[in-house]
């Protein structure tokens, strides 16, 4: 086996504080926040001269993380935040939640909106997609039964 585990998913945002607040309300914990820059970091990403602030958020089970990044330099080159679900490339991250209605109520107070509707999938899950801060697409799944 080559992969030991998935370490994190990266999401680039403009408002790091709002994104941290949103994912905290969803139930993730802020592990740390720092600035990354220097010649070594540009060699990793291919963005020489980059200066970025990151926040690492951890899921309640401790197994998954989201790295939120806000770039000071270089400038953002494209915007995929409103891409439809059939767009190529990374699209969304899905979270299992205990109570989808409660989660939607809490996240809507932070500006989240349901993409279309909450659906029942074969009496196994209640599912929906929401747009979170800056239009980030997030899936929510509540296991039934």
PyMOL CGO cylinders between C-alpha atoms (Angstrom):
from pymol import cmd
from pymol.cgo import CYLINDER

trace = [
    CYLINDER, 0.00, 0.00, 0.00, 1.30, 3.45, -0.89, 0.3, 1, 1, 1, 1, 1, 1,
    CYLINDER, 1.30, 3.45, -0.89, -1.10, 5.80, 0.92, 0.3, 1, 1, 1, 1, 1, 1,
    CYLINDER, -1.10, 5.80, 0.92, -0.98, 5.76, 4.70, 0.3, 1, 1, 1, 1, 1, 1,
    CYLINDER, -0.98, 5.76, 4.70, -3.95, 8.15, 5.17, 0.3, 1, 1, 1, 1, 1, 1,
    CYLINDER, -3.95, 8.15, 5.17, -5.40, 11.36, 3.78, 0.3, 1, 1, 1, 1, 1, 1,
    CYLINDER, -5.40, 11.36, 3.78, -3.82, 14.26, 5.66, 0.3, 1, 1, 1, 1, 1, 1,
    CYLINDER, -3.82, 14.26, 5.66, -5.91, 17.25, 4.57, 0.3, 1, 1, 1, 1, 1, 1,
    CYLINDER, -5.91, 17.25, 4.57, -7.93, 19.01, 1.90, 0.3, 1, 1, 1, 1, 1, 1,
    CYLINDER, -7.93, 19.01, 1.90, -6.93, 22.56, 0.99, 0.3, 1, 1, 1, 1, 1, 1,
    CYLINDER, -6.93, 22.56, 0.99, -9.41, 25.37, 0.37, 0.3, 1, 1, 1, 1, 1, 1,
    CYLINDER, -9.41, 25.37, 0.37, -8.33, 28.88, -0.66, 0.3, 1, 1, 1, 1, 1, 1,
    CYLINDER, -8.33, 28.88, -0.66, -10.46, 31.70, 0.78, 0.3, 1, 1, 1, 1, 1, 1,
    CYLINDER, -10.46, 31.70, 0.78, -10.44, 35.49, 0.88, 0.3, 1, 1, 1, 1, 1, 1,
    CYLINDER, -10.44, 35.49, 0.88, -11.79, 35.88, 4.43, 0.3, 1, 1, 1, 1, 1, 1,
    CYLINDER, -11.79, 35.88, 4.43, -9.93, 33.46, 6.68, 0.3, 1, 1, 1, 1, 1, 1,
    CYLINDER, -9.93, 33.46, 6.68, -11.72, 34.54, 9.86, 0.3, 1, 1, 1, 1, 1, 1,
    CYLINDER, -11.72, 34.54, 9.86, -15.17, 33.94, 8.34, 0.3, 1, 1, 1, 1, 1, 1,
    CYLINDER, -15.17, 33.94, 8.34, -14.12, 30.51, 7.03, 0.3, 1, 1, 1, 1, 1, 1,
    CYLINDER, -14.12, 30.51, 7.03, -12.72, 29.54, 10.44, 0.3, 1, 1, 1, 1, 1, 1,
    CYLINDER, -12.72, 29.54, 10.44, -15.97, 30.64, 12.08, 0.3, 1, 1, 1, 1, 1, 1,
    CYLINDER, -15.97, 30.64, 12.08, -18.05, 28.64, 9.63, 0.3, 1, 1, 1, 1, 1, 1,
    CYLINDER, -18.05, 28.64, 9.63, -16.08, 25.40, 9.99, 0.3, 1, 1, 1, 1, 1, 1,
    CYLINDER, -16.08, 25.40, 9.99, -15.98, 25.86, 13.79, 0.3, 1, 1, 1, 1, 1, 1,
    CYLINDER, -15.98, 25.86, 13.79, -19.78, 26.08, 13.82, 0.3, 1, 1, 1, 1, 1, 1,
    CYLINDER, -19.78, 26.08, 13.82, -19.90, 22.93, 11.70, 0.3, 1, 1, 1, 1, 1, 1,
    CYLINDER, -19.90, 22.93, 11.70, -17.94, 21.18, 14.47, 0.3, 1, 1, 1, 1, 1, 1,
    CYLINDER, -17.94, 21.18, 14.47, -14.31, 21.33, 13.37, 0.3, 1, 1, 1, 1, 1, 1,
    CYLINDER, -14.31, 21.33, 13.37, -11.60, 22.56, 15.75, 0.3, 1, 1, 1, 1, 1, 1,
    CYLINDER, -11.60, 22.56, 15.75, -8.94, 25.11, 14.90, 0.3, 1, 1, 1, 1, 1, 1,
    CYLINDER, -8.94, 25.11, 14.90, -5.62, 23.29, 15.39, 0.3, 1, 1, 1, 1, 1, 1,
    CYLINDER, -5.62, 23.29, 15.39, -3.45, 26.22, 14.49, 0.3, 1, 1, 1, 1, 1, 1,
    CYLINDER, -3.45, 26.22, 14.49, -2.98, 29.31, 12.37, 0.3, 1, 1, 1, 1, 1, 1,
    CYLINDER, -2.98, 29.31, 12.37, 0.27, 30.61, 10.88, 0.3, 1, 1, 1, 1, 1, 1,
    CYLINDER, 0.27, 30.61, 10.88, 1.93, 32.45, 8.01, 0.3, 1, 1, 1, 1, 1, 1,
    CYLINDER, 1.93, 32.45, 8.01, 3.88, 30.48, 5.43, 0.3, 1, 1, 1, 1, 1, 1,
    CYLINDER, 3.88, 30.48, 5.43, 6.49, 32.11, 3.21, 0.3, 1, 1, 1, 1, 1, 1,
    CYLINDER, 6.49, 32.11, 3.21, 10.02, 31.68, 2.10, 0.3, 1, 1, 1, 1, 1, 1,
    CYLINDER, 10.02, 31.68, 2.10, 11.94, 30.11, -0.71, 0.3, 1, 1, 1, 1, 1, 1,
    CYLINDER, 11.94, 30.11, -0.71, 11.18, 26.54, 0.43, 0.3, 1, 1, 1, 1, 1, 1,
    CYLINDER, 11.18, 26.54, 0.43, 7.41, 27.04, 0.27, 0.3, 1, 1, 1, 1, 1, 1,
    CYLINDER, 7.41, 27.04, 0.27, 7.52, 28.26, -3.31, 0.3, 1, 1, 1, 1, 1, 1,
    CYLINDER, 7.52, 28.26, -3.31, 9.48, 25.18, -4.28, 0.3, 1, 1, 1, 1, 1, 1,
    CYLINDER, 9.48, 25.18, -4.28, 6.66, 23.00, -2.94, 0.3, 1, 1, 1, 1, 1, 1,
    CYLINDER, 6.66, 23.00, -2.94, 3.75, 24.83, -4.60, 0.3, 1, 1, 1, 1, 1, 1,
    CYLINDER, 3.75, 24.83, -4.60, 5.42, 26.28, -7.69, 0.3, 1, 1, 1, 1, 1, 1,
    CYLINDER, 5.42, 26.28, -7.69, 4.44, 29.79, -6.55, 0.3, 1, 1, 1, 1, 1, 1,
    CYLINDER, 4.44, 29.79, -6.55, 7.78, 31.50, -5.99, 0.3, 1, 1, 1, 1, 1, 1,
    CYLINDER, 7.78, 31.50, -5.99, 7.55, 34.44, -3.60, 0.3, 1, 1, 1, 1, 1, 1,
    CYLINDER, 7.55, 34.44, -3.60, 4.30, 33.25, -2.07, 0.3, 1, 1, 1, 1, 1, 1,
    CYLINDER, 4.30, 33.25, -2.07, 3.07, 34.60, 1.23, 0.3, 1, 1, 1, 1, 1, 1,
    CYLINDER, 3.07, 34.60, 1.23, 0.03, 32.79, 2.64, 0.3, 1, 1, 1, 1, 1, 1,
    CYLINDER, 0.03, 32.79, 2.64, -1.77, 32.57, 5.97, 0.3, 1, 1, 1, 1, 1, 1,
    CYLINDER, -1.77, 32.57, 5.97, -3.15, 29.13, 6.77, 0.3, 1, 1, 1, 1, 1, 1,
    CYLINDER, -3.15, 29.13, 6.77, -5.51, 27.74, 9.38, 0.3, 1, 1, 1, 1, 1, 1,
    CYLINDER, -5.51, 27.74, 9.38, -5.70, 23.99, 10.02, 0.3, 1, 1, 1, 1, 1, 1,
    CYLINDER, -5.70, 23.99, 10.02, -9.14, 22.71, 11.04, 0.3, 1, 1, 1, 1, 1, 1,
    CYLINDER, -9.14, 22.71, 11.04, -9.64, 19.19, 12.41, 0.3, 1, 1, 1, 1, 1, 1,
    CYLINDER, -9.64, 19.19, 12.41, -12.80, 17.05, 12.37, 0.3, 1, 1, 1, 1, 1, 1,
    CYLINDER, -12.80, 17.05, 12.37, -14.18, 15.87, 15.74, 0.3, 1, 1, 1, 1, 1, 1,
    CYLINDER, -14.18, 15.87, 15.74, -12.92, 12.31, 15.18, 0.3, 1, 1, 1, 1, 1, 1,
    CYLINDER, -12.92, 12.31, 15.18, -9.37, 13.63, 14.67, 0.3, 1, 1, 1, 1, 1, 1,
    CYLINDER, -9.37, 13.63, 14.67, -8.92, 11.76, 11.39, 0.3, 1, 1, 1, 1, 1, 1,
    CYLINDER, -8.92, 11.76, 11.39, -9.47, 14.50, 8.78, 0.3, 1, 1, 1, 1, 1, 1,
    CYLINDER, -9.47, 14.50, 8.78, -8.35, 18.09, 8.31, 0.3, 1, 1, 1, 1, 1, 1,
    CYLINDER, -8.35, 18.09, 8.31, -9.10, 21.08, 6.16, 0.3, 1, 1, 1, 1, 1, 1,
    CYLINDER, -9.10, 21.08, 6.16, -6.33, 23.55, 5.47, 0.3, 1, 1, 1, 1, 1, 1,
    CYLINDER, -6.33, 23.55, 5.47, -7.80, 26.99, 4.86, 0.3, 1, 1, 1, 1, 1, 1,
    CYLINDER, -7.80, 26.99, 4.86, -5.43, 29.32, 2.99, 0.3, 1, 1, 1, 1, 1, 1,
    CYLINDER, -5.43, 29.32, 2.99, -5.53, 33.06, 2.32, 0.3, 1, 1, 1, 1, 1, 1,
    CYLINDER, -5.53, 33.06, 2.32, -2.89, 34.24, -0.16, 0.3, 1, 1, 1, 1, 1, 1,
    CYLINDER, -2.89, 34.24, -0.16, -1.30, 37.66, 0.29, 0.3, 1, 1, 1, 1, 1, 1,
    CYLINDER, -1.30, 37.66, 0.29, 0.94, 37.01, -2.73, 0.3, 1, 1, 1, 1, 1, 1,
    CYLINDER, 0.94, 37.01, -2.73, 0.71, 36.07, -5.49, 0.3, 1, 1, 1, 1, 1, 1,
    CYLINDER, 0.71, 36.07, -5.49, -2.73, 37.35, -6.38, 0.3, 1, 1, 1, 1, 1, 1,
    CYLINDER, -2.73, 37.35, -6.38, -5.58, 34.87, -6.90, 0.3, 1, 1, 1, 1, 1, 1,
    CYLINDER, -5.58, 34.87, -6.90, -5.68, 33.80, -10.57, 0.3, 1, 1, 1, 1, 1, 1,
    CYLINDER, -5.68, 33.80, -10.57, -9.10, 32.16, -10.90, 0.3, 1, 1, 1, 1, 1, 1,
    CYLINDER, -9.10, 32.16, -10.90, -12.32, 31.67, -9.00, 0.3, 1, 1, 1, 1, 1, 1,
    CYLINDER, -12.32, 31.67, -9.00, -14.16, 28.34, -8.88, 0.3, 1, 1, 1, 1, 1, 1,
    CYLINDER, -14.16, 28.34, -8.88, -16.46, 29.14, -5.95, 0.3, 1, 1, 1, 1, 1, 1,
    CYLINDER, -16.46, 29.14, -5.95, -19.67, 29.12, -7.93, 0.3, 1, 1, 1, 1, 1, 1,
    CYLINDER, -19.67, 29.12, -7.93, -18.84, 26.19, -10.20, 0.3, 1, 1, 1, 1, 1, 1,
    CYLINDER, -18.84, 26.19, -10.20, -21.75, 23.79, -10.71, 0.3, 1, 1, 1, 1, 1, 1,
    CYLINDER, -21.75, 23.79, -10.71, -21.54, 20.22, -9.42, 0.3, 1, 1, 1, 1, 1, 1,
    CYLINDER, -21.54, 20.22, -9.42, -20.58, 18.90, -12.86, 0.3, 1, 1, 1, 1, 1, 1,
    CYLINDER, -20.58, 18.90, -12.86, -17.48, 21.13, -13.17, 0.3, 1, 1, 1, 1, 1, 1,
    CYLINDER, -17.48, 21.13, -13.17, -14.11, 19.43, -13.64, 0.3, 1, 1, 1, 1, 1, 1,
    CYLINDER, -14.11, 19.43, -13.64, -11.70, 19.24, -10.73, 0.3, 1, 1, 1, 1, 1, 1,
    CYLINDER, -11.70, 19.24, -10.73, -12.13, 19.43, -6.95, 0.3, 1, 1, 1, 1, 1, 1,
    CYLINDER, -12.13, 19.43, -6.95, -15.66, 20.38, -6.11, 0.3, 1, 1, 1, 1, 1, 1,
    CYLINDER, -15.66, 20.38, -6.11, -16.81, 19.71, -2.59, 0.3, 1, 1, 1, 1, 1, 1,
    CYLINDER, -16.81, 19.71, -2.59, -16.13, 18.06, 0.72, 0.3, 1, 1, 1, 1, 1, 1,
    CYLINDER, -16.13, 18.06, 0.72, -18.85, 15.96, 2.42, 0.3, 1, 1, 1, 1, 1, 1,
    CYLINDER, -18.85, 15.96, 2.42, -19.44, 15.85, 6.16, 0.3, 1, 1, 1, 1, 1, 1,
    CYLINDER, -19.44, 15.85, 6.16, -21.45, 13.31, 8.11, 0.3, 1, 1, 1, 1, 1, 1,
    CYLINDER, -21.45, 13.31, 8.11, -23.63, 15.17, 10.62, 0.3, 1, 1, 1, 1, 1, 1,
    CYLINDER, -23.63, 15.17, 10.62, -25.83, 14.01, 13.49, 0.3, 1, 1, 1, 1, 1, 1,
    CYLINDER, -25.83, 14.01, 13.49, -28.80, 16.29, 12.72, 0.3, 1, 1, 1, 1, 1, 1,
    CYLINDER, -28.80, 16.29, 12.72, -28.96, 17.87, 9.27, 0.3, 1, 1, 1, 1, 1, 1,
    CYLINDER, -28.96, 17.87, 9.27, -31.83, 20.24, 10.18, 0.3, 1, 1, 1, 1, 1, 1,
    CYLINDER, -31.83, 20.24, 10.18, -30.01, 21.61, 13.24, 0.3, 1, 1, 1, 1, 1, 1,
    CYLINDER, -30.01, 21.61, 13.24, -26.80, 21.93, 11.22, 0.3, 1, 1, 1, 1, 1, 1,
    CYLINDER, -26.80, 21.93, 11.22, -28.60, 23.86, 8.47, 0.3, 1, 1, 1, 1, 1, 1,
    CYLINDER, -28.60, 23.86, 8.47, -30.22, 26.17, 11.00, 0.3, 1, 1, 1, 1, 1, 1,
    CYLINDER, -30.22, 26.17, 11.00, -26.89, 27.01, 12.63, 0.3, 1, 1, 1, 1, 1, 1,
    CYLINDER, -26.89, 27.01, 12.63, -24.97, 27.40, 9.36, 0.3, 1, 1, 1, 1, 1, 1,
    CYLINDER, -24.97, 27.40, 9.36, -27.67, 29.52, 7.73, 0.3, 1, 1, 1, 1, 1, 1,
    CYLINDER, -27.67, 29.52, 7.73, -27.02, 32.13, 10.43, 0.3, 1, 1, 1, 1, 1, 1,
    CYLINDER, -27.02, 32.13, 10.43, -23.51, 32.37, 8.95, 0.3, 1, 1, 1, 1, 1, 1,
    CYLINDER, -23.51, 32.37, 8.95, -24.81, 32.78, 5.40, 0.3, 1, 1, 1, 1, 1, 1,
    CYLINDER, -24.81, 32.78, 5.40, -24.95, 29.16, 4.23, 0.3, 1, 1, 1, 1, 1, 1,
    CYLINDER, -24.95, 29.16, 4.23, -27.68, 28.33, 1.72, 0.3, 1, 1, 1, 1, 1, 1,
    CYLINDER, -27.68, 28.33, 1.72, -28.97, 24.99, 0.49, 0.3, 1, 1, 1, 1, 1, 1,
    CYLINDER, -28.97, 24.99, 0.49, -28.12, 24.51, -3.19, 0.3, 1, 1, 1, 1, 1, 1,
    CYLINDER, -28.12, 24.51, -3.19, -31.52, 22.95, -3.97, 0.3, 1, 1, 1, 1, 1, 1,
    CYLINDER, -31.52, 22.95, -3.97, -33.14, 20.79, -1.29, 0.3, 1, 1, 1, 1, 1, 1,
    CYLINDER, -33.14, 20.79, -1.29, -32.55, 18.15, 1.37, 0.3, 1, 1, 1, 1, 1, 1,
    CYLINDER, -32.55, 18.15, 1.37, -33.34, 14.71, -0.06, 0.3, 1, 1, 1, 1, 1, 1,
    CYLINDER, -33.34, 14.71, -0.06, -33.88, 11.24, 1.36, 0.3, 1, 1, 1, 1, 1, 1,
    CYLINDER, -33.88, 11.24, 1.36, -31.59, 8.70, -0.32, 0.3, 1, 1, 1, 1, 1, 1,
    CYLINDER, -31.59, 8.70, -0.32, -33.18, 5.25, -0.11, 0.3, 1, 1, 1, 1, 1, 1,
    CYLINDER, -33.18, 5.25, -0.11, -34.01, 5.72, 3.60, 0.3, 1, 1, 1, 1, 1, 1,
    CYLINDER, -34.01, 5.72, 3.60, -30.26, 5.45, 4.30, 0.3, 1, 1, 1, 1, 1, 1,
    CYLINDER, -30.26, 5.45, 4.30, -29.22, 9.11, 4.31, 0.3, 1, 1, 1, 1, 1, 1,
    CYLINDER, -29.22, 9.11, 4.31, -30.66, 12.60, 4.23, 0.3, 1, 1, 1, 1, 1, 1,
    CYLINDER, -30.66, 12.60, 4.23, -28.37, 14.59, 1.96, 0.3, 1, 1, 1, 1, 1, 1,
    CYLINDER, -28.37, 14.59, 1.96, -27.90, 18.11, 0.67, 0.3, 1, 1, 1, 1, 1, 1,
    CYLINDER, -27.90, 18.11, 0.67, -25.30, 20.43, -0.76, 0.3, 1, 1, 1, 1, 1, 1,
    CYLINDER, -25.30, 20.43, -0.76, -24.86, 23.88, 0.73, 0.3, 1, 1, 1, 1, 1, 1,
    CYLINDER, -24.86, 23.88, 0.73, -22.88, 26.93, -0.29, 0.3, 1, 1, 1, 1, 1, 1,
    CYLINDER, -22.88, 26.93, -0.29, -20.84, 28.10, 2.67, 0.3, 1, 1, 1, 1, 1, 1,
    CYLINDER, -20.84, 28.10, 2.67, -18.56, 31.12, 3.06, 0.3, 1, 1, 1, 1, 1, 1,
    CYLINDER, -18.56, 31.12, 3.06, -17.47, 32.54, -0.28, 0.3, 1, 1, 1, 1, 1, 1,
    CYLINDER, -17.47, 32.54, -0.28, -19.61, 30.00, -2.12, 0.3, 1, 1, 1, 1, 1, 1,
    CYLINDER, -19.61, 30.00, -2.12, -17.63, 26.93, -1.00, 0.3, 1, 1, 1, 1, 1, 1,
    CYLINDER, -17.63, 26.93, -1.00, -19.64, 23.82, -1.88, 0.3, 1, 1, 1, 1, 1, 1,
    CYLINDER, -19.64, 23.82, -1.88, -20.13, 21.47, 1.07, 0.3, 1, 1, 1, 1, 1, 1,
    CYLINDER, -20.13, 21.47, 1.07, -22.12, 18.24, 1.28, 0.3, 1, 1, 1, 1, 1, 1,
    CYLINDER, -22.12, 18.24, 1.28, -23.99, 17.21, 4.42, 0.3, 1, 1, 1, 1, 1, 1,
    CYLINDER, -23.99, 17.21, 4.42, -25.13, 13.66, 5.12, 0.3, 1, 1, 1, 1, 1, 1,
    CYLINDER, -25.13, 13.66, 5.12, -27.24, 12.42, 8.03, 0.3, 1, 1, 1, 1, 1, 1,
    CYLINDER, -27.24, 12.42, 8.03, -27.39, 8.67, 8.40, 0.3, 1, 1, 1, 1, 1, 1,
    CYLINDER, -27.39, 8.67, 8.40, -30.94, 7.44, 9.03, 0.3, 1, 1, 1, 1, 1, 1,
    CYLINDER, -30.94, 7.44, 9.03, -31.99, 4.57, 11.24, 0.3, 1, 1, 1, 1, 1, 1,
]
cmd.load_cgo(trace, "trace")
